[in-house]
């Protein structure tokens, strides 16, 4: 049987930090997300329209970027996750253009007990950075994580 390499509630201390790999946001990503979500806002799909905006071109949907960020989560040490419980104070603070490469950093800022003794909440400050190091999204992710057996 393979060794369990998941990170459990007890394995992390507050202030533990990790960084993901990068991922370039493409036009295909944005068009696919528009089709999936039904969000065909001109800021995302109409270059002529978008050229006349403050962004001077099309930008990715904020929720598309957040979705990619959730996938980048899995390039960092793997938690013994039971459930993703939600976002706290999530902010979209910068635009992501086609061709931008994003990565995420996470820092454990709080551990919360759960009523069941075999699990607990880990609260991470998550930052989405572009290739220039600018933070384009940020907030907290609340993750329900398993505790180790017998601890």
C-alpha positions as CSV (number, residue, x, y, z in Angstrom):
1,X,0.0,0.0,0.0
2,X,1.3,3.4,-0.9
3,X,2.4,5.8,1.8
4,X,-0.3,8.4,2.7
5,X,1.3,11.8,1.7
6,X,-1.8,13.9,2.5
7,X,-1.3,16.8,5.0
8,X,-3.6,16.4,8.0
9,X,-5.0,19.1,10.4
10,X,-2.2,18.4,12.9
11,X,0.6,18.6,10.3
12,X,0.4,22.4,9.7
13,X,1.1,25.2,12.0
14,X,-0.3,28.7,11.6
15,X,1.9,30.7,9.2
16,X,2.8,27.7,7.1
17,X,3.1,28.8,3.5
18,X,3.1,27.2,0.1
19,X,3.3,28.4,-3.6
20,X,1.7,26.7,-6.6
21,X,3.1,26.3,-10.1
22,X,2.0,28.7,-12.7
23,X,-0.7,28.6,-15.3
24,X,-1.1,30.8,-18.4
25,X,-4.7,32.1,-19.0
26,X,-5.6,31.6,-22.7
27,X,-8.3,32.8,-25.0
28,X,-9.5,29.2,-25.1
29,X,-9.9,29.2,-21.3
30,X,-12.0,32.4,-21.4
31,X,-14.2,31.3,-24.3
32,X,-14.7,27.9,-22.7
33,X,-15.6,29.5,-19.4
34,X,-18.1,31.8,-21.2
35,X,-19.8,28.8,-22.7
36,X,-19.8,26.9,-19.5
37,X,-21.1,29.8,-17.3
38,X,-23.3,31.6,-19.9
39,X,-21.4,34.8,-19.1
40,X,-20.8,36.4,-22.5
41,X,-20.1,39.9,-21.2
42,X,-18.4,41.9,-23.9
43,X,-15.4,42.6,-21.6
44,X,-14.5,38.9,-22.1
45,X,-15.5,38.1,-25.7
46,X,-15.6,41.3,-27.8
47,X,-12.1,42.7,-28.6
48,X,-13.5,45.8,-30.3
49,X,-15.6,46.7,-27.3
50,X,-12.9,45.8,-24.8
51,X,-10.3,48.0,-26.6
52,X,-12.4,51.0,-25.6
53,X,-12.4,50.2,-21.9
54,X,-10.0,50.9,-19.1
55,X,-8.4,47.5,-19.7
56,X,-7.6,48.2,-23.4
57,X,-8.5,44.6,-24.3
58,X,-10.4,41.5,-23.3
59,X,-9.9,40.2,-19.7
60,X,-10.7,36.9,-18.1
61,X,-13.7,36.5,-16.0
62,X,-12.9,36.9,-12.3
63,X,-14.6,33.6,-11.6
64,X,-12.6,31.9,-14.4
65,X,-9.4,33.0,-12.7
66,X,-10.7,31.8,-9.4
67,X,-11.5,28.4,-10.9
68,X,-8.0,28.1,-12.4
69,X,-6.7,29.1,-8.9
70,X,-8.6,26.3,-7.4
71,X,-6.9,23.9,-9.7
72,X,-3.5,25.3,-8.9
73,X,-4.2,24.5,-5.3
74,X,-3.5,20.9,-6.2
75,X,0.0,21.6,-7.2
76,X,0.9,22.3,-3.6
77,X,1.2,19.8,-0.7
78,X,-2.1,17.8,-0.8
79,X,-4.4,18.3,2.2
80,X,-6.5,15.5,3.6
81,X,-9.6,17.5,2.5
82,X,-13.1,16.6,3.4
83,X,-14.7,19.7,1.9
84,X,-14.1,23.1,0.6
85,X,-16.3,25.2,2.8
86,X,-16.2,28.6,1.2
87,X,-14.5,31.9,0.7
88,X,-14.2,34.7,3.2
89,X,-13.6,38.4,2.1
90,X,-12.7,37.4,-1.5
91,X,-11.7,40.3,-3.6
92,X,-11.0,40.8,-7.3
93,X,-8.3,43.4,-7.2
94,X,-6.7,43.3,-10.7
95,X,-7.5,42.2,-14.3
96,X,-6.1,39.1,-15.9
97,X,-5.5,39.4,-19.6
98,X,-5.0,36.6,-22.1
99,X,-1.4,35.4,-21.9
100,X,-1.0,36.4,-18.2
101,X,0.4,33.6,-16.1
102,X,-1.0,33.2,-12.6
103,X,0.1,31.3,-9.5
104,X,-1.3,31.2,-6.0
105,X,0.3,31.4,-2.5
106,X,-1.5,30.2,0.6
107,X,-0.7,30.9,4.2
108,X,-2.4,29.2,7.1
109,X,-3.8,32.0,9.2
110,X,-6.1,30.1,11.5
111,X,-7.1,26.7,12.7
112,X,-10.7,26.2,14.0
113,X,-12.0,23.2,15.9
114,X,-15.0,21.2,14.6
115,X,-17.7,19.6,16.6
116,X,-16.5,16.2,15.4
117,X,-13.2,15.2,16.8
118,X,-11.9,13.6,13.6
119,X,-11.8,16.9,11.6
120,X,-11.0,20.6,11.8
121,X,-11.1,23.8,9.8
122,X,-8.0,25.3,8.2
123,X,-8.3,28.9,7.1
124,X,-5.8,30.0,4.5
125,X,-5.0,33.5,3.2
126,X,-4.8,32.9,-0.6
127,X,-3.3,35.4,-3.0
128,X,-3.5,35.0,-6.8
129,X,-0.5,36.7,-8.4
130,X,0.2,37.5,-12.1
131,X,3.6,37.1,-13.8
132,X,4.7,40.5,-12.5
133,X,4.0,39.5,-8.9
134,X,0.9,41.8,-8.6
135,X,-2.0,40.4,-6.6
136,X,-5.1,40.1,-8.8
137,X,-7.3,38.3,-6.3
138,X,-7.2,37.6,-2.6
139,X,-9.1,36.4,0.4
140,X,-9.5,33.4,2.6
141,X,-10.4,29.8,1.8
142,X,-11.9,27.7,4.5
143,X,-11.1,24.0,4.2
144,X,-12.5,21.1,6.3
145,X,-9.6,18.7,6.8
146,X,-9.3,15.3,8.4
147,X,-7.3,14.8,11.6
148,X,-5.0,11.8,11.9
149,X,-6.5,8.6,13.3
150,X,-6.0,8.3,17.1
151,X,-4.8,11.8,17.7
